[in-house]
Amino acid sequence: MCQLLGMNANTPTDVMFSFAGLASRADEHKDGFGIAFFEDRGVRVFVDPESARASPVAEMVKRYPIKSGNVIAHIRKATQGRVMLQNTHPFMRELWGRYWVFAHNGDLKGFAPRLHGAFRPVGDTDSERAFCWLMQELAKAHAAVPTVPELTRTLAELLPQPARHGTFNVLLSNGQALWAHCSTSLYWLERKHPFGAAHLADEDLSVDFGALTRPTDRVAVIATEPLTRGEAWTALASGELRVFVYGKALGPP
């Protein structure tokens, strides 16, 4: 399967420390990587079917000082779909004049919904097919962009449907919020004042966030498995949907 990383913050924030932790797991998850950074209504998306350990694109991203309020990253271990650029997460579509970004960890069997609108997969993964269906159903449910609480309630009705077909750990964002749906494994934490030091679980790398942040800063990080040692990661329950806004985890819908 794959590995996911999401970040949601109340001020544009550098995600490279967490991305370094994710990329260190790419020896096993070697079938491509991708990362998307929201900047206001725009999105920078970098994807490569090469491993994040070997990809020149990944090296460029690690050195690129991009700060964002919402980030979704993914390293792939292919289960369905060829190892090709068009099958590399995260995927992006437009709805209601906003970009939506989606990444999936898992494997769906027999999920073949009828796609009759503007959302069609370019590649041949179960993940992109599920994303297109989700966008189609959101468009049917609302005539214009709803509020974050309204979106969360609609997603709580929709996401269990593909989840019945297998493993469906998902990160989704439209730049206003970041939604995380857990099937088998997702963890999250909030970093806020007083900030301390963090140490990557898989690399000899640490950072003192207290020296880099302001007291008003707040950052939420979501990952398939905890990326650091010594921080209070919380596991999402199977079937749980949680939304993050301005670096804070909101309650269930």
Summary of the structure (lengths in Angstrom):
residues: 253
radius of gyration: 16.9
end to end distance: 27.8
largest distance: 51.5
contacts: 878
relative contact order: 0.19
helix: 21%
strand: 35%
